[in-house]
Amino acid sequence: MRTIEAGAITDAVEKTFMEITHLLGDDLVAALEKAYREEESPLGKEILSHLLQNAKIGREEKMPVSQDTATTLVYVEMGHEVQVV
């Protein structure tokens, strides 16, 4: 039987959560940049510009970038041959 310390799971979840709160995926940033280039409305361009600036600040300063106000749920799947201690 494999044994995993509960703290190792907590640390991995915390590290992942911290990354996803301040890093937008490259595909999302590329989509925002494309939308900005193609947007015709001045207001639309301004909003997209703010989203891109927020993404940059989040990445560079490791500050949260909020896209929603959801509650985070974490599910851990493990086999029958694993024991958490």
Secondary structure by P-SEA (a helix, b strand, c coil): cbbbbaaaaaaaaaaaaaaaaccccaaaaaaaaaaaaacccaaaaaaaaaaaaaaaaaaaccccccccbbbbbbbbbbccccccc
